[in-house]
Amino acid sequence: MGFFDFLTEEIAIDLGTANTLIIHNDKVVVDSPSIVAIDRRNDKIIAVGQEANQMQGKTHENIKTIRPLKDGVIADFNASEQMISLFIKNIPSLKKRFFTPSLRMVICIPSGITEVEMRAVRESAERVNGKEVYLIHEPMAAAIGIGVDIMQPKGNMIVDIGGGTTEIAVIALSGIVCDKSVKIAGDVFTNDIIYYMRTQHNLYIGERTAERVKISIGSATEELENPPEDMSVQGRDLLTGKPKEILISYREIHKALDKSIIRIEDSVMETLAQTPPELAADIYNTGVYLAGGGSMLRGLDKRLSQKTELPIFIAEDPLRAVVRGTGTVLKNIERYKSVLIK
């Protein structure tokens, strides 16, 4: 501990395609959509997070909304850097500071990320005053967040369905034994719903509406124990060009999402097929853990359970499992040294 340690703040970041979460002093201080609104005339950022999200699909030609992260990695370097910087500046306890403290950060990244993409994340963090930047793979952070003891010589399987990617990993002895990263997750589900509405009902709906449909009545199976009520959806009629409203049920959304869910099921099966036999025996006893926003899709756990014939458990707060794990690692950096990518 040096004299200047009081000038250093520690933060854990889950930089997600859909949402960015930041933990500071063991509390989630930022939980915002990963989206920025930019003024095209001078390239200045007008809004980030929730405020920018409300503008999505409703802007005029001088404003554009961007999601700087695509498939879990940085797609727009400049926008993502400014977004991270603004989120950090908005942390309540850092707002009061006269000067920006230097930061010790732990950031989680998808497991299928390339060296170049990793460097982009690291450079973004260093530019916003990150003095020590550690990276951790998402499935690993999710496992720690769920409460799995990753140090044990015992296999655990994690399926983390986020916004841009679904990360599937078998973890033992603080390492990832086999993993698969597929670019089918929440965003693809949303696009499936937009496509379905267009082809089946001639109704053109925006991303935010599709997202709302997915959360309200999204389902992975046709038979639900307590099904949600039908939902009215408004959009533009593609034949007449007039605004129109239709009523849809969860069964239709199941049809829309079916293909994508089959691909996630196949990826889980592939990962299980690559698992060494001793670890497969462990997974048979412990089951599979689901985390990430996508795991909240109704009936998904049941469907995966039927496919794999294994017990499936959903994390208690799936949206925050990854950031909680990242926060735990940040608190015990020495203990988790082996899982970090320095």
C-alpha positions as YAML, in Angstrom:
chain: A
units: angstrom
residues:
- id: 1
  name: MET
  ca: [0.00, 0.00, 0.00]
- id: 2
  name: GLY
  ca: [1.59, 3.26, -1.12]
- id: 3
  name: PHE
  ca: [0.94, 6.81, -0.08]
- id: 4
  name: PHE
  ca: [-1.00, 7.49, -3.28]
- id: 5
  name: ASP
  ca: [-3.41, 4.57, -2.88]
- id: 6
  name: PHE
  ca: [-6.14, 6.86, -1.67]
- id: 7
  name: LEU
  ca: [-6.01, 8.47, -5.13]
- id: 8
  name: THR
  ca: [-6.83, 5.10, -6.73]
- id: 9
  name: GLU
  ca: [-10.39, 3.90, -7.06]
- id: 10
  name: GLU
  ca: [-11.38, 0.33, -7.88]
- id: 11
  name: ILE
  ca: [-14.18, -0.41, -10.32]
- id: 12
  name: ALA
  ca: [-15.49, -3.58, -11.97]
- id: 13
  name: ILE
  ca: [-17.08, -3.24, -15.40]
- id: 14
  name: ASP
  ca: [-19.32, -5.60, -17.31]
- id: 15
  name: LEU
  ca: [-19.13, -4.08, -20.78]
- id: 16
  name: GLY
  ca: [-22.10, -5.69, -22.47]
- id: 17
  name: THR
  ca: [-23.60, -5.35, -25.93]
- id: 18
  name: ALA
  ca: [-26.98, -4.46, -24.43]
- id: 19
  name: ASN
  ca: [-26.15, -3.07, -20.97]
- id: 20
  name: THR
  ca: [-23.08, -1.76, -19.19]
- id: 21
  name: LEU
  ca: [-22.85, -2.34, -15.44]
- id: 22
  name: ILE
  ca: [-20.26, -0.89, -13.09]
- id: 23
  name: ILE
  ca: [-19.56, -1.89, -9.49]
- id: 24
  name: HIS
  ca: [-17.81, 0.52, -7.12]
- id: 25
  name: ASN
  ca: [-17.43, -0.08, -3.37]
- id: 26
  name: ASP
  ca: [-19.42, -3.36, -3.66]
- id: 27
  name: LYS
  ca: [-22.46, -1.57, -5.07]
- id: 28
  name: VAL
  ca: [-23.81, -1.54, -8.63]
- id: 29
  name: VAL
  ca: [-23.55, 2.18, -9.34]
- id: 30
  name: VAL
  ca: [-24.19, 2.13, -13.11]
- id: 31
  name: ASP
  ca: [-26.71, -0.09, -14.89]
- id: 32
  name: SER
  ca: [-27.44, 1.48, -18.26]
- id: 33
  name: PRO
  ca: [-28.09, 0.46, -21.85]
- id: 34
  name: SER
  ca: [-24.85, 0.51, -23.91]
- id: 35
  name: ILE
  ca: [-26.01, 3.16, -26.33]
- id: 36
  name: VAL
  ca: [-24.94, 6.72, -27.19]
- id: 37
  name: ALA
  ca: [-26.69, 9.52, -29.09]
- id: 38
  name: ILE
  ca: [-24.38, 11.64, -31.22]
- id: 39
  name: ASP
  ca: [-24.91, 15.01, -32.91]
- id: 40
  name: ARG
  ca: [-23.85, 14.39, -36.53]
- id: 41
  name: ARG
  ca: [-22.89, 18.04, -37.07]
- id: 42
  name: ASN
  ca: [-20.05, 18.16, -34.56]
- id: 43
  name: ASP
  ca: [-19.72, 14.51, -33.46]
- id: 44
  name: LYS
  ca: [-20.48, 15.49, -29.87]
- id: 45
  name: ILE
  ca: [-22.24, 13.04, -27.57]
- id: 46
  name: ILE
  ca: [-25.66, 14.35, -26.53]
- id: 47
  name: ALA
  ca: [-26.78, 11.48, -24.33]
- id: 48
  name: VAL
  ca: [-25.71, 8.07, -23.09]
- id: 49
  name: GLY
  ca: [-27.46, 5.13, -21.46]
- id: 50
  name: GLN
  ca: [-31.14, 5.35, -20.60]
- id: 51
  name: GLU
  ca: [-31.57, 8.82, -22.09]
- id: 52
  name: ALA
  ca: [-30.03, 7.77, -25.43]
- id: 53
  name: ASN
  ca: [-32.08, 4.57, -25.38]
- id: 54
  name: GLN
  ca: [-35.31, 6.58, -25.33]
- id: 55
  name: MET
  ca: [-34.16, 8.38, -28.49]
- id: 56
  name: GLN
  ca: [-33.54, 5.13, -30.37]
- id: 57
  name: GLY
  ca: [-35.60, 4.91, -33.55]
- id: 58
  name: LYS
  ca: [-37.02, 8.40, -32.97]
- id: 59
  name: THR
  ca: [-34.16, 10.66, -34.13]
- id: 60
  name: HIS
  ca: [-34.01, 13.19, -36.96]
- id: 61
  name: GLU
  ca: [-31.14, 13.48, -39.44]
- id: 62
  name: ASN
  ca: [-28.85, 15.50, -37.12]
- id: 63
  name: ILE
  ca: [-28.86, 12.91, -34.36]
- id: 64
  name: LYS
  ca: [-27.81, 9.29, -34.63]
- id: 65
  name: THR
  ca: [-27.91, 6.62, -31.95]
- id: 66
  name: ILE
  ca: [-25.09, 4.09, -31.91]
- id: 67
  name: ARG
  ca: [-24.51, 0.91, -29.96]
- id: 68
  name: PRO
  ca: [-20.71, 0.98, -29.71]
- id: 69
  name: LEU
  ca: [-20.48, -2.73, -28.87]
- id: 70
  name: LYS
  ca: [-21.43, -5.43, -31.28]
- id: 71
  name: ASP
  ca: [-21.35, -9.16, -30.47]
- id: 72
  name: GLY
  ca: [-19.74, -8.36, -27.13]
- id: 73
  name: VAL
  ca: [-16.77, -6.50, -28.63]
- id: 74
  name: ILE
  ca: [-16.00, -2.87, -29.37]
- id: 75
  name: ALA
  ca: [-17.26, -1.94, -32.84]
- id: 76
  name: ASP
  ca: [-16.96, 1.84, -32.54]
- id: 77
  name: PHE
  ca: [-13.79, 2.69, -30.68]
- id: 78
  name: ASN
  ca: [-14.40, 6.40, -30.24]
- id: 79
  name: ALA
  ca: [-18.03, 6.13, -29.11]
- id: 80
  name: SER
  ca: [-17.31, 3.30, -26.67]
- id: 81
  name: GLU
  ca: [-14.46, 5.21, -25.08]
- id: 82
  name: GLN
  ca: [-16.60, 8.29, -24.56]
- id: 83
  name: MET
  ca: [-19.43, 6.14, -23.25]
- id: 84
  name: ILE
  ca: [-17.22, 4.40, -20.67]
- id: 85
  name: SER
  ca: [-15.74, 7.74, -19.66]
- id: 86
  name: LEU
  ca: [-19.19, 9.32, -19.12]
- id: 87
  name: PHE
  ca: [-20.43, 6.31, -17.16]
- id: 88
  name: ILE
  ca: [-17.38, 6.49, -14.88]
- id: 89
  name: LYS
  ca: [-17.84, 10.24, -14.39]
- id: 90
  name: ASN
  ca: [-21.45, 9.60, -13.36]
- id: 91
  name: ILE
  ca: [-20.48, 7.32, -10.46]
- id: 92
  name: PRO
  ca: [-21.92, 9.25, -7.48]
- id: 93
  name: SER
  ca: [-18.86, 9.04, -5.21]
- id: 94
  name: LEU
  ca: [-16.46, 10.05, -8.00]
- id: 95
  name: LYS
  ca: [-18.56, 13.07, -8.99]
- id: 96
  name: LYS
  ca: [-17.49, 14.90, -5.84]
- id: 97
  name: ARG
  ca: [-13.79, 14.62, -6.66]
- id: 98
  name: PHE
  ca: [-11.88, 17.67, -7.89]
- id: 99
  name: PHE
  ca: [-9.69, 15.52, -10.09]
- id: 100
  name: THR
  ca: [-10.24, 12.16, -11.77]
- id: 101
  name: PRO
  ca: [-8.65, 9.43, -9.67]
- id: 102
  name: SER
  ca: [-6.58, 6.77, -11.36]
- id: 103
  name: LEU
  ca: [-8.52, 3.53, -11.62]
- id: 104
  name: ARG
  ca: [-7.86, -0.10, -10.97]
- id: 105
  name: MET
  ca: [-10.28, -1.94, -13.23]
- id: 106
  name: VAL
  ca: [-11.46, -5.46, -13.87]
- id: 107
  name: ILE
  ca: [-13.37, -5.72, -17.15]
- id: 108
  name: CYS
  ca: [-15.07, -8.83, -18.49]
- id: 109
  name: ILE
  ca: [-14.79, -9.88, -22.11]
- id: 110
  name: PRO
  ca: [-16.34, -12.70, -24.20]
- id: 111
  name: SER
  ca: [-14.37, -15.94, -24.26]
- id: 112
  name: GLY
  ca: [-14.18, -16.06, -28.05]
- id: 113
  name: ILE
  ca: [-12.52, -12.64, -28.34]
- id: 114
  name: THR
  ca: [-9.39, -12.09, -30.49]
- id: 115
  name: GLU
  ca: [-6.12, -10.45, -29.40]
- id: 116
  name: VAL
  ca: [-6.93, -7.32, -31.40]
- id: 117
  name: GLU
  ca: [-10.37, -6.97, -29.80]
- id: 118
  name: MET
  ca: [-8.81, -7.51, -26.39]
- id: 119
  name: ARG
  ca: [-6.31, -4.74, -27.03]
- id: 120
  name: ALA
  ca: [-9.16, -2.40, -28.04]
- id: 121
  name: VAL
  ca: [-10.88, -2.98, -24.69]
- id: 122
  name: ARG
  ca: [-7.64, -2.48, -22.79]
- id: 123
  name: GLU
  ca: [-6.72, 0.73, -24.65]
- id: 124
  name: SER
  ca: [-10.20, 2.16, -24.10]
- id: 125
  name: ALA
  ca: [-9.81, 1.50, -20.37]
- id: 126
  name: GLU
  ca: [-6.34, 3.04, -20.23]
- id: 127
  name: ARG
  ca: [-7.54, 6.21, -21.94]
- id: 128
  name: VAL
  ca: [-10.19, 6.78, -19.28]
- id: 129
  name: ASN
  ca: [-7.45, 6.80, -16.62]
- id: 130
  name: GLY
  ca: [-7.18, 3.06, -15.99]
- id: 131
  name: LYS
  ca: [-3.85, 2.56, -14.24]
- id: 132
  name: GLU
  ca: [-4.15, -1.19, -13.69]
- id: 133
  name: VAL
  ca: [-6.44, -2.97, -16.14]
- id: 134
  name: TYR
  ca: [-7.31, -6.64, -15.70]
- id: 135
  name: LEU
  ca: [-9.52, -8.63, -18.03]
- id: 136
  name: ILE
  ca: [-11.59, -11.68, -17.18]
- id: 137
  name: HIS
  ca: [-13.61, -14.01, -19.42]
- id: 138
  name: GLU
  ca: [-17.38, -13.62, -19.09]
- id: 139
  name: PRO
  ca: [-18.29, -17.27, -18.31]
- id: 140
  name: MET
  ca: [-15.64, -17.26, -15.56]
- id: 141
  name: ALA
  ca: [-17.05, -14.05, -14.06]
- id: 142
  name: ALA
  ca: [-20.58, -15.48, -14.34]
- id: 143
  name: ALA
  ca: [-19.53, -18.66, -12.51]
- id: 144
  name: ILE
  ca: [-18.01, -16.63, -9.66]
- id: 145
  name: GLY
  ca: [-21.11, -14.39, -9.59]
- id: 146
  name: ILE
  ca: [-23.43, -17.41, -9.34]
- id: 147
  name: GLY
  ca: [-21.38, -18.64, -6.38]
- id: 148
  name: VAL
  ca: [-19.61, -21.61, -7.96]
- id: 149
  name: ASP
  ca: [-16.25, -22.46, -6.35]
- id: 150
  name: ILE
  ca: [-14.11, -22.38, -9.49]
- id: 151
  name: MET
  ca: [-10.91, -23.44, -7.67]
- id: 152
  name: GLN
  ca: [-12.18, -26.99, -7.04]
- id: 153
  name: PRO
  ca: [-11.11, -29.93, -9.23]
- id: 154
  name: LYS
  ca: [-14.74, -30.27, -10.25]
- id: 155
  name: GLY
  ca: [-16.46, -29.50, -13.54]
- id: 156
  name: ASN
  ca: [-19.15, -26.82, -13.79]
- id: 157
  name: MET
  ca: [-20.95, -25.77, -16.92]
- id: 158
  name: ILE
  ca: [-22.04, -22.18, -17.44]
- id: 159
  name: VAL
  ca: [-24.25, -20.88, -20.24]
- id: 160
  name: ASP
  ca: [-24.25, -17.06, -20.32]
- id: 161
  name: ILE
  ca: [-26.80, -15.67, -22.80]
- id: 162
  name: GLY
  ca: [-26.13, -11.97, -23.15]
- id: 163
  name: GLY
  ca: [-27.10, -9.35, -25.72]
- id: 164
  name: GLY
  ca: [-24.52, -10.06, -28.41]
- id: 165
  name: THR
  ca: [-23.11, -13.49, -27.64]
- id: 166
  name: THR
  ca: [-23.95, -16.71, -25.85]
- id: 167
  name: GLU
  ca: [-20.93, -17.99, -23.95]
- id: 168
  name: ILE
  ca: [-20.85, -21.67, -23.05]
- id: 169
  name: ALA
  ca: [-17.97, -22.91, -20.92]
- id: 170
  name: VAL
  ca: [-16.95, -25.86, -18.78]
- id: 171
  name: ILE
  ca: [-14.86, -24.61, -15.86]
- id: 172
  name: ALA
  ca: [-12.58, -26.55, -13.49]
- id: 173
  name: LEU
  ca: [-9.48, -25.69, -11.42]
- id: 174
  name: SER
  ca: [-9.78, -21.93, -12.13]
- id: 175
  name: GLY
  ca: [-9.63, -22.46, -15.87]
- id: 176
  name: ILE
  ca: [-11.86, -22.88, -18.89]
- id: 177
  name: VAL
  ca: [-11.53, -26.48, -20.11]
- id: 178
  name: CYS
  ca: [-13.69, -26.15, -23.21]
- id: 179
  name: ASP
  ca: [-15.79, -23.27, -24.41]
- id: 180
  name: LYS
  ca: [-17.89, -22.06, -27.27]
- id: 181
  name: SER
  ca: [-18.92, -18.53, -28.10]
- id: 182
  name: VAL
  ca: [-21.87, -18.16, -30.48]
- id: 183
  name: LYS
  ca: [-23.16, -14.88, -31.84]
- id: 184
  name: ILE
  ca: [-26.77, -15.77, -31.14]
- id: 185
  name: ALA
  ca: [-28.25, -14.03, -28.11]
- id: 186
  name: GLY
  ca: [-30.69, -11.30, -27.09]
- id: 187
  name: ASP
  ca: [-30.09, -9.08, -30.16]
- id: 188
  name: VAL
  ca: [-30.72, -11.96, -32.56]
- id: 189
  name: PHE
  ca: [-33.93, -12.80, -30.69]
- id: 190
  name: THR
  ca: [-35.06, -9.18, -31.12]
- id: 191
  name: ASN
  ca: [-34.31, -9.27, -34.86]
- id: 192
  name: ASP
  ca: [-36.15, -12.60, -35.18]
- id: 193
  name: ILE
  ca: [-39.26, -10.93, -33.75]
- id: 194
  name: ILE
  ca: [-38.95, -7.96, -36.18]
- id: 195
  name: TYR
  ca: [-38.57, -10.38, -39.11]
- id: 196
  name: TYR
  ca: [-41.51, -12.54, -38.00]
- id: 197
  name: MET
  ca: [-43.84, -9.54, -37.65]
- id: 198
  name: ARG
  ca: [-42.83, -8.33, -41.09]
- id: 199
  name: THR
  ca: [-43.28, -11.66, -42.88]
- id: 200
  name: GLN
  ca: [-46.34, -13.00, -41.03]
- id: 201
  name: HIS
  ca: [-48.31, -9.83, -40.27]
- id: 202
  name: ASN
  ca: [-46.94, -7.25, -42.76]
- id: 203
  name: LEU
  ca: [-46.19, -5.10, -39.72]
- id: 204
  name: TYR
  ca: [-42.96, -3.16, -39.50]
- id: 205
  name: ILE
  ca: [-41.89, -2.62, -35.88]
- id: 206
  name: GLY
  ca: [-38.80, -0.99, -34.39]
- id: 207
  name: GLU
  ca: [-36.10, -2.47, -32.20]
- id: 208
  name: ARG
  ca: [-37.47, -1.07, -28.96]
- id: 209
  name: THR
  ca: [-40.95, -2.47, -29.63]
- id: 210
  name: ALA
  ca: [-39.49, -5.89, -30.49]
- id: 211
  name: GLU
  ca: [-37.43, -5.81, -27.30]
- id: 212
  name: ARG
  ca: [-40.59, -5.05, -25.32]
- id: 213
  name: VAL
  ca: [-42.45, -7.94, -27.00]
- id: 214
  name: LYS
  ca: [-39.55, -10.27, -26.18]
- id: 215
  name: ILE
  ca: [-39.55, -9.31, -22.49]
- id: 216
  name: SER
  ca: [-43.35, -9.29, -22.11]
- id: 217
  name: ILE
  ca: [-44.38, -12.45, -23.95]
- id: 218
  name: GLY
  ca: [-41.16, -14.09, -25.20]
- id: 219
  name: SER
  ca: [-41.17, -17.87, -24.84]
- id: 220
  name: ALA
  ca: [-38.91, -20.77, -25.75]
- id: 221
  name: THR
  ca: [-41.64, -23.41, -25.58]
- id: 222
  name: GLU
  ca: [-45.24, -23.71, -26.77]
- id: 223
  name: GLU
  ca: [-46.54, -25.03, -23.47]
- id: 224
  name: LEU
  ca: [-46.11, -22.73, -20.47]
- id: 225
  name: GLU
  ca: [-47.50, -23.39, -17.00]
- id: 226
  name: ASN
  ca: [-48.62, -19.81, -16.46]
- id: 227
  name: PRO
  ca: [-48.62, -18.20, -19.91]
- id: 228
  name: PRO
  ca: [-48.50, -14.39, -20.31]
- id: 229
  name: GLU
  ca: [-51.54, -12.64, -21.75]
- id: 230
  name: ASP
  ca: [-51.67, -11.68, -25.41]
- id: 231
  name: MET
  ca: [-50.03, -8.37, -26.21]
- id: 232
  name: SER
  ca: [-51.05, -5.62, -28.60]
- id: 233
  name: VAL
  ca: [-48.22, -4.43, -30.83]
- id: 234
  name: GLN
  ca: [-48.22, -1.21, -32.83]
- id: 235
  name: GLY
  ca: [-46.20, -0.49, -35.93]
- id: 236
  name: ARG
  ca: [-46.49, 0.47, -39.59]
- id: 237
  name: ASP
  ca: [-48.54, -1.57, -42.02]
- id: 238
  name: LEU
  ca: [-46.25, -2.47, -44.92]
- id: 239
  name: LEU
  ca: [-49.13, -2.69, -47.41]
- id: 240
  name: THR
  ca: [-50.98, 0.56, -46.70]
- id: 241
  name: GLY
  ca: [-48.26, 2.53, -44.92]
- id: 242
  name: LYS
  ca: [-50.71, 3.38, -42.11]
- id: 243
  name: PRO
  ca: [-49.98, 2.83, -38.42]
- id: 244
  name: LYS
  ca: [-51.75, -0.32, -37.21]
- id: 245
  name: GLU
  ca: [-52.10, -2.53, -34.15]
- id: 246
  name: ILE
  ca: [-52.34, -6.31, -33.88]
- id: 247
  name: LEU
  ca: [-52.70, -8.79, -31.04]
- id: 248
  name: ILE
  ca: [-50.08, -11.54, -30.69]
- id: 249
  name: SER
  ca: [-49.61, -14.46, -28.32]
- id: 250
  name: TYR
  ca: [-46.53, -16.03, -26.76]
- id: 251
  name: ARG
  ca: [-46.94, -19.05, -29.07]
- id: 252
  name: GLU
  ca: [-46.19, -16.86, -32.09]
- id: 253
  name: ILE
  ca: [-43.06, -15.50, -30.45]
- id: 254
  name: HIS
  ca: [-41.99, -19.08, -29.73]
- id: 255
  name: LYS
  ca: [-42.28, -19.74, -33.50]
- id: 256
  name: ALA
  ca: [-40.23, -16.62, -34.25]
- id: 257
  name: LEU
  ca: [-37.41, -17.57, -31.86]
- id: 258
  name: ASP
  ca: [-37.38, -21.32, -32.46]
- id: 259
  name: LYS
  ca: [-34.52, -21.45, -35.01]
- id: 260
  name: SER
  ca: [-32.18, -19.35, -32.90]
- id: 261
  name: ILE
  ca: [-32.90, -21.38, -29.76]
- id: 262
  name: ILE
  ca: [-32.17, -24.61, -31.65]
- id: 263
  name: ARG
  ca: [-28.74, -23.19, -32.51]
- id: 264
  name: ILE
  ca: [-28.06, -22.39, -28.86]
- id: 265
  name: GLU
  ca: [-29.16, -25.94, -27.92]
- id: 266
  name: ASP
  ca: [-26.81, -27.38, -30.56]
- id: 267
  name: SER
  ca: [-23.89, -25.31, -29.23]
- id: 268
  name: VAL
  ca: [-24.56, -26.56, -25.69]
- id: 269
  name: MET
  ca: [-24.59, -30.15, -27.00]
- id: 270
  name: GLU
  ca: [-21.34, -29.58, -28.93]
- id: 271
  name: THR
  ca: [-19.64, -28.25, -25.81]
- id: 272
  name: LEU
  ca: [-20.86, -31.24, -23.81]
- id: 273
  name: ALA
  ca: [-19.48, -33.53, -26.53]
- id: 274
  name: GLN
  ca: [-16.01, -31.93, -26.16]
- id: 275
  name: THR
  ca: [-16.01, -32.22, -22.35]
- id: 276
  name: PRO
  ca: [-13.49, -34.72, -20.88]
- id: 277
  name: PRO
  ca: [-15.31, -37.73, -19.35]
- id: 278
  name: GLU
  ca: [-14.41, -37.01, -15.70]
- id: 279
  name: LEU
  ca: [-15.81, -33.48, -15.99]
- id: 280
  name: ALA
  ca: [-18.87, -34.77, -17.85]
- id: 281
  name: ALA
  ca: [-19.56, -36.99, -14.82]
- id: 282
  name: ASP
  ca: [-19.36, -33.88, -12.57]
- id: 283
  name: ILE
  ca: [-21.74, -31.94, -14.80]
- id: 284
  name: TYR
  ca: [-24.18, -34.87, -14.70]
- id: 285
  name: ASN
  ca: [-24.29, -34.42, -10.91]
- id: 286
  name: THR
  ca: [-24.18, -30.61, -10.67]
- id: 287
  name: GLY
  ca: [-26.22, -29.64, -13.74]
- id: 288
  name: VAL
  ca: [-25.88, -26.55, -15.91]
- id: 289
  name: TYR
  ca: [-26.02, -22.93, -14.73]
- id: 290
  name: LEU
  ca: [-27.71, -20.24, -16.82]
- id: 291
  name: ALA
  ca: [-26.84, -16.54, -16.55]
- id: 292
  name: GLY
  ca: [-27.34, -13.37, -18.60]
- id: 293
  name: GLY
  ca: [-30.54, -11.62, -19.67]
- id: 294
  name: GLY
  ca: [-31.37, -14.25, -22.30]
- id: 295
  name: SER
  ca: [-31.71, -16.93, -19.63]
- id: 296
  name: MET
  ca: [-34.88, -15.17, -18.42]
- id: 297
  name: LEU
  ca: [-36.73, -16.23, -21.59]
- id: 298
  name: ARG
  ca: [-39.78, -18.21, -20.42]
- id: 299
  name: GLY
  ca: [-39.38, -21.95, -20.68]
- id: 300
  name: LEU
  ca: [-35.77, -21.87, -21.88]
- id: 301
  name: ASP
  ca: [-34.51, -23.77, -18.82]
- id: 302
  name: LYS
  ca: [-37.13, -26.48, -19.37]
- id: 303
  name: ARG
  ca: [-36.28, -26.76, -23.04]
- id: 304
  name: LEU
  ca: [-32.53, -27.06, -22.41]
- id: 305
  name: SER
  ca: [-33.23, -29.58, -19.67]
- id: 306
  name: GLN
  ca: [-35.20, -31.77, -22.09]
- id: 307
  name: LYS
  ca: [-32.48, -31.51, -24.73]
- id: 308
  name: THR
  ca: [-29.51, -32.24, -22.43]
- id: 309
  name: GLU
  ca: [-31.35, -34.42, -19.88]
- id: 310
  name: LEU
  ca: [-29.54, -32.48, -17.17]
- id: 311
  name: PRO
  ca: [-30.86, -30.29, -14.35]
- id: 312
  name: ILE
  ca: [-30.74, -26.59, -15.34]
- id: 313
  name: PHE
  ca: [-30.41, -23.79, -12.78]
- id: 314
  name: ILE
  ca: [-30.98, -20.09, -13.47]
- id: 315
  name: ALA
  ca: [-28.82, -17.65, -11.49]
- id: 316
  name: GLU
  ca: [-30.85, -15.67, -8.95]
- id: 317
  name: ASP
  ca: [-30.21, -12.29, -10.61]
- id: 318
  name: PRO
  ca: [-29.10, -13.41, -14.08]
- id: 319
  name: LEU
  ca: [-28.62, -9.88, -15.45]
- id: 320
  name: ARG
  ca: [-26.08, -9.06, -12.74]
- id: 321
  name: ALA
  ca: [-24.35, -12.42, -12.29]
- id: 322
  name: VAL
  ca: [-21.40, -11.42, -14.49]
- id: 323
  name: VAL
  ca: [-20.83, -8.01, -12.90]
- id: 324
  name: ARG
  ca: [-21.19, -9.51, -9.40]
- id: 325
  name: GLY
  ca: [-18.49, -12.04, -10.24]
- id: 326
  name: THR
  ca: [-16.29, -9.28, -11.66]
- id: 327
  name: GLY
  ca: [-16.79, -7.33, -8.43]
- id: 328
  name: THR
  ca: [-15.81, -10.36, -6.34]
- id: 329
  name: VAL
  ca: [-12.62, -10.76, -8.37]
- id: 330
  name: LEU
  ca: [-11.83, -7.07, -7.93]
- id: 331
  name: LYS
  ca: [-12.09, -7.43, -4.13]
- id: 332
  name: ASN
  ca: [-9.86, -10.52, -4.05]
- id: 333
  name: ILE
  ca: [-7.43, -9.84, -6.88]
- id: 334
  name: GLU
  ca: [-4.64, -11.87, -5.25]
- id: 335
  name: ARG
  ca: [-6.85, -14.92, -4.83]
- id: 336
  name: TYR
  ca: [-8.14, -14.82, -8.40]
- id: 337
  name: LYS
  ca: [-4.80, -13.87, -10.04]
- id: 338
  name: SER
  ca: [-4.88, -17.10, -12.07]
- id: 339
  name: VAL
  ca: [-8.18, -16.32, -13.83]
- id: 340
  name: LEU
  ca: [-7.24, -12.77, -14.86]
- id: 341
  name: ILE
  ca: [-5.66, -11.84, -18.17]
- id: 342
  name: LYS
  ca: [-3.10, -9.14, -17.36]
...
